[in-house]
Each structure stands twice: as structure tokens, then as C-alpha cells.
Amino acid sequence: MIAILGSLLLVLLLMTGMPVAFAMAVSGAAGLFAVGGLDLVMGMIKSSTVSSVSSYELITIPMFILMAEFIIISRIADELFDATAVWVGRLPGGLGVAVVLAGAFFGAISGSSTASAATLSSASLPAMLRQGYSLRFAGAMVAVTGTLAILIPPSIALVIYGIIADVSVGKLLIAGVVPGFLSVLALVTLIVCISLLRPQAVPPGQPAPWSAKLRALRLTLPMLVLLGAVTGVLYTGIATPTEASAVGASAAMALAVLRGRLSLRAARDALFNTARISCMIAFIILGAQIFGYFFTLTQATTAIVAWVGGLDVPPYGVMLVILVIYLILGCFLDQVAILILTVPVILPIVTQLGFDPVWFGVLVVMTAEIGMITPPMGINVFVVARYTGRPVHEIFAGIVPFFLCMLAMVILLGLVPEIILWLPGRM
């Protein structure tokens, strides 16, 4: 009963608009007070403030965020879009295909979904609108492409899941490679089909001469260097995820310096933004640890696991319900908050059902990815709408086919776990 009341208090605080970190901390502290009084609350808070941020692998998060900041400063994304547009311009919906490919490359060297959506908005939307693209489809393409950064390594969401679930962060990051590639392939196929069926909304592409294509290859060299600096050293085992993140941040900083774009002011802003986002994540982890300790103390997790284990339902039936819950939560909550809130409760159920925690982590992150383009939150849609100055509902109107495409990818990966587990199994 106390666990139910604590959960209801958490929901109530979230509905009032209280930040997720503080809502979890307040409801968890209130529950601990009801269980063991003030001494238990103070003891838990004193220990949590240290233990919640003492994990060595947490250093990976600010390093990946700093890498994204330096990449934004160096303006690689603009050049990535130009290069991909030259190479795939002759395809139906060529500029849309270029957005997806540039977004995938940018996601592979940033790890930040909102940064990817914001950067692609400025780099690609004007060109698409000049070529006659419908705003709702152009905006939807940018919004859904931005979500690829949450899956393709370096993925901050997968790092957080790995820390919470006590699963190898390196394997999780590598496990996102094949699903990320398939997601890109699915989105490219969808854009080509839309262009063939509705050329007035997604116009056909324009070919470019080979001289321009060869010049564009030079623009992709920095991206390949950064890819090798992060994903390559992870897969080969040369470096741990923490070391790889530091190498990536250093390489991104060096790239910004070589391009002459890293001023003292830009460096200060990058460090400030990194500290701000990292502290926000750390506060969410702290609040989640307080609430999670309360939940554990009431033995609610054990009771839920025992109850699910006693149900006469196939394992995939339970998994379907879990993913639907994540899909609904993604419409209302931040993806980091969803992982921290739910994984400690859900993961024991998943492992008891015999599912692999690495497979489940990628699946959960992909489901949360869909939440970034669905109303009412749809943070990537809000980013694109803010850039274009148009109503949010206009961008949401073009999201439907992309939503269905990403949902189909989740179903495919859920039914065929080997797609996710094949590459990390060969590390």
C-alpha cells in the first residue's frame, strides 16, 4: 500500500510540472519517512549523494556531451548534409534521403538527439523548402532523423541504461549499430516511396556531376576520423567506453581548433552546456536512487516479479505489454527519466522471462526514441517547429508514416533478437 501511495504521489508531482529529479526525490523521501522515519530519510540522502554519481562509467556521459558540443562548433553537420545531398541527389526524394544519411552520420559522432534535430534544422530545412518540399514532410524528416542519435553509438541513453542495469556499456553501444543501420535503411526506403507516390510533397532529386561528388568526399573525412575514434576503438577492444568517450571529445576539440572555430567564448559555452546537462542527468539519477530505494524497501519490485511470474501468459505477451507501457510513457516523459524510473523495476521481470538485458536495452531505447516524435511531448518536433516558426501541429501532421516505420522496426527487432545481439557477440 505504501508503495502504491508513493507512486501516486510521484505521478501527482509530475502532473504539477515539478522537475522529474525533484519529483522522484520528494516522493521517495516521503515514502522512506512513512516506512522508517526521519533517520532513514537522512541516512539514505547522505549515502545517495555520493553513491549515485560514484560510478566510473558516468564519466562517459559528460565526455559524449562535450564531443557533441565541439562538433556543433566545428559545423560538420552542414558539410555532411551538403556531401550526402551531392551523392544521393538523383534519388527520388534525394534531399530527404540526404537528411537521413547526414543525421545518421551526425548521430554517430554526437549522441545527442535534440542537438542533431536542431543542427539538421538549420542545415537542411532551407534547402528542402527551396526545392519545393512540403513543410510538414520536411519537418517530420528532420525530427525523426534526429532520434537516430539516441540509438547509434555514442548513445547517452544506452550508457545510462548500462549503468542502471549493470550491463556492459561497450556491448550496448555496439548493439545499437545494426538496428541503427536498419532504421536508416527503412527511413530511406520510406522517403523514396513517398516521393514516388506524392512528388508534389517530396519532389524528385537533382543529379550532380562527378567532380562535385569527388569534392564532397573530402568533407566526410572528419566524420570518418571521429567514427574511428569512438566506435572503432570500442569494437576492437582497444579502449573502454570511458576511454573512447574521452578520445572522441579530444578528437572533436582538435577538429574545431584545426578549423579555426574554437574561440575562448565558444569553448566556455561548450563547457557550460556540458556541465549543465551532466548535472541535470546526475540529479535525475540521484532522485531515482532515492525513489528506487524506497520501492525496494517496500518489496514492491519482488512482489511485481512474483506476480508476473505466476501469470499464465507467454513471455512475448508480457514483453508486448511492457513495450506498450514504454511507448505511452515516451509521449509524456523525458527518455532519461523513463529509463531511470522504470529499468530497476522492469529489468528483473525481463531477465526472469529469459530475455537478454542487452537486447532489452536497445529495444527500450528504440521505443523511447519513438516518444521523441509523438504528441504531446515530441521534443524533436518542438525543436523543428521552433526553428521554422510554424505551429507544432503542422509538423506532427507529417509524422504519421515515420512513426509507423519506426514502430515496425521495434516489432522486427523484438521478434528477431539476433539482429541486435549478433554484432556485440563478435566483439
PyMOL commands that set and color helices and strands:
alter all, ss='L'
color gray80, all
select helices_A, chain A and resi 2-15+20-51+56-74+76-88+94-107+113-130+135-150+156-165+169-175+177-197+210-219+221-236+241-258+264-297+300-309+315-330+335-352+357-371+379-388+392-396+400-415+418-421+424-426
alter helices_A, ss='H'
color red, helices_A
deselect
rebuild
show_as cartoon
